[in-house]
Amino acid sequence: MKKEKFKESASPDQDRLQKYRMLAKAFSYPDDRFFKYFDKLEKERQEIVADYDILFRNMGIWLYTTEYTAKGEFQKSEHLSDIMGFYKAFGVEPENERPDLLSTELEFMYYLIYKKTQASKFPSEKGRENIFVCWDAARKFFNEHLYPGAQAILKKLKSRKENSFYNDAAGELEEFLESEKEIFGGKAGA
């Protein structure tokens, strides 16, 4: 978003980490943690909270990816179970929220990249194996869950022409997901 650009770093993974973290925060509920992260937006608190409520509560733009990707309740249960399987495999669990919440999925991608960068500090067979496990999980999670669901959410948000924090966030998310699609082989959502 125009208000929170991050600096270029020497590591592409560090840039990706920062971007996933920022986008996860941007699509989380604008509470005190949101404004602690986006502290320059404190003066716009009421407007951002109102926009969030209008978009994601009153207008039916759900931030739950399976609401768009699953066909029926049975498939939704399968998708949610699969997403939880990814989380449990890495020892994480969403806190008081559905696992398919966009901000939770973005945060999980942050975590996978973080784990990969930590594993790369150990130039051993085990370190290389951990790098592959994290990379493979990120690729699969991105292609199977995050990208298709986020694209559907973005399509709904594009119908809104107003200039707001969430329009900026949606633009950044769309651009970033396309760059990530290139990294993960361009097969997302296929």
N, C-alpha and C positions, 0 to 999 in steps of 0.2 A: 504494500500500500504506500501511497506517496508519503505518508507520514512516518513510516518506519522502514527505511531502506537499511540494509546491512552492508558492511564493508567487504570488499573482495579480500579473500584470504589466499594463502598459498595452497591450501588444500581444497579440492572440489568437494570432498566429503564434508569438510567443515562448513562450506557454504550451504550444502544441501541440508545438513543438520540444522543450521540456523533458519533456513527457509521452512523446513517442516515444523519446527518449533513455533515460528511466528504464525504460520497458517493455522496450526492447531489452536493457538491462543485466539486468533482472529475469529474463528468459527465456534469458539466456546461462548457460554453465556457471559455477557458483559457485567460481571460482578467485580468485587474488589481485586481478585487475582488478575482479571483481565486488565483493569486500570493500573495495577502495579506494573504489569508488563508493558502496556501502552500508556505510560504515565503522561505523555504529551497530549493525550486525548481526554484527560480528566475534565477539562472545561466543556467538553461535548458529551459528558456522561448521559444526561437526560435524553438527548437526541439519539445517541447510539442505542441505549436501552429501548427507547420507543421504536426505533427502526427494527431492532432484533424481534421485539414482540409482534410488530406488524407483519414482518416477513415470515418468521419461523413459527409463529404461534397462530396468528389470525388468518394469514393468506394460504395456509396449507402447504408451504414449502418446507417439507420435512428434511431435517438434517440427518436422517437415518438412511443409509445407503440401500439397505434391503427393501425399503419401501418402493424403490424404483427398479431394482434388479430382480426381485423374486416375483414369480407368477403364482400367487396364491399362498395360503397360510403354511402348507406343507413345505413348499420350497423356501419360504421365509425362515422356517425353523431349521431347515438344512443349512442355509446360508449363515444364520446366527451361530449354529453349532460349529460350522467350519471356521468361522472367524474366532470363536472362543478356543478352538483347537490350536490355532496359530498363537494366540495369547498364552495359553497354558504351556505350550511347548517351550516358551521363553520365560516362563515363570511370572507372567504379569496378568493382571485382571482389572477390568474397568471398575472404577469406583463409583457406585451409585448411579450407573448409567448403562444403557444398552451397549453391547459391544460394537454395533454398527454405526454409532454416532460419528459423523465426519471428523470432528476434532479428536476423538479417540483413535480413529484409524490413522490420522495424520501423526499423532503422537507415537503410535506404534511404529510407523515407518521411521520416525526420528530414532526410536530406541534400537531398531534393527541396524541402522547405519552407525549409531554410536557403538553398539556391540562389535560391528565389523571393524571400526577404527581401533577399538581397544584390542581386538584380536590381532590386528596388523602390527602391533607393537612387539609381538612375540614371533620371531622368525623361526618357528619350529614346525614340524609336521602337524602337531595339534593346533597351532596358530593358523596355519593354512587351511586346515579342515574347518575350524571355526569361522574363518572368513567366508569359505564356500557356503557353509550352512546359513549364515546370516544373509549373504548375497542371494542365495536360492530362495530363502523364505521371503525376502523383500520383493524379489521379482514375482513370485507367485502371488503374494498378498496384493501387490500393486495391480497386477493384471487381472486377478480374479475378483477382487473386492473394491479396493480404493478407486481405481480409475473408472470402472463402469458406473459405480454409484455416484462419484463426484461429478462425472460428466452429466448425469441426469439432474443432479442438483443445480449445476451451473446453467443448464438449459432453462430451468425454471427461473433462476435469478436473472438471466438475460432478458426475460420478458419485462423486467422492471427497468425503466429508463432513467430513474432518478439518480442524481449524483449523491452518493452516500459512502460511508465507510465500507459497507458490504458490497457495493458495486466495485469499489477499488480492490477489496479482498478477493472478490470473484474473478476479476481480471488477472490478478497476480496468481491465484490458484490455477486458473486455466493455462496461463503461460508456463507455469512451473510444471504442471502435470504433463504438458506436451514435451518439455525437455526431459522429464523423467521417463516418458514413454520411449524416447530415443535411447536412453541409457539401458532400459530393460528390454531392448530388442524390438521395440515398435509393435508388439503384439497385444498390447493392452486392449481389453474389451472385445477381443476377437473371439 
